């Protein structure tokens, strides 16, 4: 059973990951072309993003190794484990059929110790008027994508995720 502190992330992280994955897709409506800026360093290389691990846990790592780095999960099943890092931070690690890390999602419930978007994505996303934003960048050479989502409000929630790109 999920603990109260992890219930929201456990239920909504997969939905947020899907939203982040489809957010950059173009719509069928005609759009005004935007002026093109110089691509960020992470976009130019597409080798590996600035954010490539969380507390040592990387995409493709064995489940046992991830547990050694993160400790005992507060909740788990065959495909994922939830770790309560602190009152302000939780982490979900998703596994594939071979028990290798396929995705990592970190939720920050306050502004404490939240990495800056540039240190995660290699660029600073444009925020909406309410201060919220979401940005997903694919790194095909590294084999995964990284996303950064911040909600609006005085105490925004931030979700950073990385997921393997299945070929």
Buried (B, 14 or more C-beta within 10 A) or exposed (E): EEEEBBEBBBEBBBEBBEBBBEEEEEEEEEEEEEEEEEEBEBBEBBEBBBBBEBEEBBBEBEBEBBBEBBEEBBBBEEEBBBBBBEEEBBBBBBBBEEEBBBBBBBBBBBEEEBBEBBEBBBBEBEEEEEEBBBBBBBBEEBBBBBBBBBBEEEEBBBBBBBBBEEE
